[in-house]
Amino acid sequence: MRAAWLVVLFAISRAACAPQGAAPAGKALDYEFFKTRVQPVFLHKRPGHARCITCHAGRTALTLASLSPGVTAFNEEQTRHNYQVASQLVVPGDPTSSRLLMHPLSAQAGGDPYHSGGQHWYSQSDPEWQTLAAWVRTGGSEAPRAATGLDFEFYRTRVEPIFLNPRQGGGAGAGGVGCFACHTIVATPLRLQPLPAGSKTWTVEQSRRNFEVVTRLVVPGEPLQSRLLLQPLATAAGGSPRHTGGKFWTSRDDPEFLTLSEWVRRAR
C-alpha cells in the first residue's frame, strides 16, 4: 500500500512539472484582470516560502517569464506569456477543477495533497484564492454542461471499471495504480469521487456524479474528438501530445479504447 501511495505522489509531482493542454474552449479569460490582479500574486513574498516566481521561472507547468535583475514587474510581452501559461492550468468557470488554484490550496480546504512549493492558502476564503477564482469565473458563467445521449448503465458497468484498472509499464501511471488514484485527489477536469473506505467500487450515487464529470470530456458520436479517449492514447496513434498520468493505449485497437469508443458512438 505504501509503495502504491509513493507512486501516486510521483505521478502528482510529474503533473506539476509537465505542460498541459490548453484550457477548454469558451469565453476568453479576462486579460486585464489577470494583468492587474492575478499576476501580482505570483510576485507576492510568502512567509516561510519563496515567491512563486522563484520556482516557476523554471521548468514547471506554470513556467513564468523571468524577471531581469533589479526589475520588479513583468513587461507587456512577459505578461502575455504568463497569461497564456496560466490559462492552460484552469477550467474556465470552474475554480475547483483548476490546477492553478488547487495545487497551492491546503488539502484540508479541498486542495491537492502535494505541491512542491508548499501550501499557501488554508481556506478557499483566502483573498488570493478568491482573486484567482474570480478570474477563472470570467471565462464562463458555469461549468461545461454534460454531453447528452450517453448511456449511464453502459458507463457504470463497462466504462467506469476502466478507471480502477491497475496500470503497468512506463510513465507516471506505472506501478499498478489505477486512474482513480490521481483523479480522485488531484484537481483535473476528470475529478472522480473518492472511493468509500474499504470499497473497490463506487456507489450508484457516486457513479452518477462521476458520469456527469466524465461526459463533459466527450463529444457524443465522436471518439476521436473526445478528450477522455485522446489523453491516454499514444500520440503516434492520434492521441493528445501529453498525458501526465502516462499513455495507456498504444493503438485504437486496445480493448479499453474500443469500449470507450463504443460508448461514445452509441450516443450518436
C-alpha positions in Angstrom: 0.0 0.0 0.0 2.9 2.3 0.9 4.5 1.7 -2.5 1.3 2.5 -4.3 1.0 5.8 -2.4 4.5 6.7 -3.3 3.7 6.1 -7.0 0.7 8.4 -6.6 2.9 11.1 -5.2 5.3 10.6 -8.0 2.5 11.0 -10.5 1.3 14.2 -8.9 4.8 15.7 -8.8 5.2 14.8 -12.5 2.0 16.5 -13.2 3.3 19.7 -11.6 6.3 19.7 -14.0 4.7 18.7 -17.3 3.0 21.0 -19.7 -0.8 20.6 -20.1 -3.2 21.1 -23.0 -5.0 24.4 -23.4 -8.0 25.3 -21.3 -11.3 24.2 -22.8 -12.8 26.5 -25.5 -15.3 29.0 -24.4 -15.5 32.7 -23.3 -11.9 34.0 -23.0 -10.4 34.7 -19.6 -10.2 38.4 -18.8 -6.6 39.5 -19.7 -6.7 42.9 -17.9 -8.0 41.2 -14.7 -5.1 38.7 -15.0 -2.6 41.5 -15.6 -3.7 43.8 -12.7 -4.9 41.4 -10.1 -3.8 37.8 -10.7 -0.2 38.3 -11.9 0.9 40.2 -8.7 0.0 37.1 -6.7 3.0 35.3 -8.4 5.3 38.1 -7.1 4.0 38.1 -3.5 6.6 37.2 -0.9 5.4 34.3 1.2 6.3 33.8 4.9 8.5 30.7 5.1 8.4 30.3 1.3 10.0 32.0 -1.7 7.8 33.9 -4.1 6.0 31.8 -6.8 8.2 33.2 -9.5 11.4 31.9 -7.7 10.5 28.3 -8.7 8.1 28.9 -11.5 10.5 30.8 -13.8 12.0 27.3 -14.3 10.6 24.2 -16.0 7.2 23.6 -14.5 3.6 23.6 -15.9 3.4 27.2 -14.7 6.6 28.5 -16.4 6.5 32.2 -15.8 8.7 34.7 -17.7 12.0 35.5 -15.9 12.5 39.0 -14.4 15.7 40.8 -15.2 17.9 41.7 -12.1 16.5 44.8 -10.4 13.2 44.6 -12.2 10.1 44.2 -10.0 7.3 43.8 -12.6 6.6 42.0 -15.8 6.5 43.9 -19.1 3.7 43.5 -21.6 5.3 40.7 -23.6 6.1 38.8 -20.5 2.6 39.3 -19.1 1.0 37.9 -22.3 3.3 34.9 -22.0 2.3 34.4 -18.3 -1.4 34.8 -19.3 -1.2 32.0 -21.9 0.6 29.7 -19.5 -1.7 30.3 -16.5 -4.8 29.9 -18.8 -3.7 26.4 -19.6 -4.0 25.4 -15.9 -7.6 26.5 -15.4 -11.0 25.3 -16.4 -12.9 28.5 -17.2 -15.8 29.0 -14.9 -14.8 26.2 -12.6 -12.2 27.2 -9.9 -12.2 23.9 -8.0 -11.3 22.0 -11.2 -8.4 24.3 -11.9 -4.9 23.2 -11.0 -3.7 26.8 -10.7 -6.0 27.2 -7.7 -6.0 23.7 -6.2 -2.2 23.0 -6.2 -1.3 25.6 -3.6 -4.5 25.1 -1.6 -4.4 23.1 1.6 -5.7 19.6 1.3 -7.9 20.2 4.3 -9.5 23.0 2.4 -10.2 20.8 -0.6 -6.9 21.3 -2.5 -4.4 18.8 -3.9 -2.4 16.8 -1.5 1.0 17.7 -2.9 2.6 21.0 -4.1 6.4 21.1 -4.1 6.3 24.8 -3.3 4.2 24.3 -0.2 0.6 25.1 0.7 0.0 28.9 0.5 -3.8 29.0 1.1 -5.5 27.3 4.0 -9.1 28.3 3.1 -11.0 29.0 -0.1 -11.8 32.3 1.6 -8.2 33.4 1.3 -8.2 36.8 -0.6 -5.6 35.5 -3.1 -7.6 32.3 -3.7 -10.7 34.4 -4.2 -9.0 36.7 -6.6 -7.9 33.7 -8.8 -11.4 32.2 -8.5 -12.9 35.5 -9.7 -10.6 35.5 -12.7 -11.4 31.9 -13.6 -15.1 32.7 -13.5 -14.6 35.4 -16.1 -14.0 32.6 -18.6 -17.5 31.1 -18.1 -20.6 31.6 -16.0 -20.9 27.9 -15.2 -19.1 24.5 -15.6 -19.5 22.9 -19.0 -22.7 21.0 -19.5 -22.6 17.3 -19.7 -23.0 15.7 -23.1 -26.4 14.2 -23.7 -27.5 10.9 -25.1 -24.8 8.8 -23.3 -25.9 5.6 -21.7 -25.4 5.6 -17.9 -25.7 1.8 -17.4 -23.1 1.1 -20.1 -20.9 3.7 -18.4 -21.3 2.2 -15.0 -20.8 -1.4 -16.0 -18.2 -1.1 -18.7 -16.6 2.3 -18.7 -16.2 3.2 -15.1 -14.3 0.0 -14.2 -11.6 1.1 -16.6 -10.7 3.9 -14.1 -10.0 1.2 -11.5 -7.7 -1.0 -13.7 -4.1 -1.0 -12.4 -1.6 0.4 -14.9 1.7 -1.2 -15.8 4.6 -0.2 -17.9 6.4 3.2 -18.2 5.3 6.7 -17.3 3.8 8.3 -14.2 0.9 5.9 -14.4 3.0 2.8 -13.9 3.3 0.6 -10.9 -0.1 -1.0 -10.7 -2.0 2.2 -9.7 -5.4 2.9 -11.4 -6.5 6.2 -12.9 -8.7 6.9 -9.9 -5.6 7.1 -7.6 -4.7 10.5 -9.0 -8.1 11.6 -10.4 -9.8 11.4 -7.1 -7.3 13.6 -5.3 -5.8 15.9 -7.9 -7.7 18.8 -9.5 -8.2 17.9 -13.1 -11.3 18.2 -15.4 -11.7 14.4 -14.7 -12.3 14.8 -10.9 -13.7 11.5 -9.8 -15.4 10.8 -6.4 -13.2 9.3 -3.7 -13.8 5.6 -3.2 -15.7 4.7 0.1 -13.3 3.4 2.8 -12.6 -0.3 2.1 -14.6 -0.4 -1.1 -13.3 -1.4 -4.5 -16.0 0.4 -6.5 -18.3 3.5 -6.3 -21.8 3.6 -5.0 -24.6 4.3 -7.6 -24.9 7.9 -6.4 -21.1 8.4 -6.8 -21.2 6.8 -10.2 -23.9 9.3 -11.3 -21.6 12.2 -10.1 -18.7 10.7 -12.0 -20.9 10.3 -15.0 -21.7 14.0 -15.0 -18.0 14.8 -14.9 -16.9 12.2 -17.5 -19.5 13.2 -20.0 -18.1 16.7 -20.1 -15.0 15.3 -21.7 -16.9 13.5 -24.5 -18.3 14.6 -27.9 -21.2 12.2 -28.5 -20.7 10.1 -31.6 -17.1 11.3 -32.0 -14.5 9.2 -30.1 -11.6 11.0 -31.9 -12.8 14.4 -30.8 -13.3 13.3 -27.1 -10.7 14.3 -24.6 -11.5 11.3 -22.4 -10.2 9.0 -25.1 -7.4 11.1 -26.6 -5.4 11.9 -23.4 -4.3 8.3 -22.6 -3.9 7.3 -26.2 -0.4 7.2 -27.7 0.4 10.3 -29.7 1.5 8.1 -32.6 -2.0 6.6 -32.7 -3.6 10.0 -32.8 -3.8 10.8 -29.1 -3.0 14.1 -27.4 0.6 15.2 -27.2 0.9 14.6 -23.5 -0.9 13.0 -20.5 0.9 13.4 -17.2 -0.5 10.0 -16.0 1.1 8.2 -18.9 -0.1 6.7 -22.2 -2.0 3.5 -21.6 -3.3 2.7 -25.1 -0.7 2.2 -27.8 -3.3 1.9 -30.5 -7.0 2.4 -31.2 -7.4 -1.4 -31.1 -6.8 -1.5 -27.4 -9.8 -3.2 -25.7 -10.3 -0.3 -23.3 -10.2 2.3 -26.1 -12.7 0.2 -28.1 -15.0 0.1 -25.1 -15.0 3.8 -24.6 -15.4 4.3 -28.4 -18.5 2.1 -28.4 -20.0 4.1 -25.5 -19.3 7.4 -27.3 -20.6 6.2 -30.7 -23.9 4.9 -29.1 -24.8 8.5 -28.3 -25.0 9.5 -31.9 
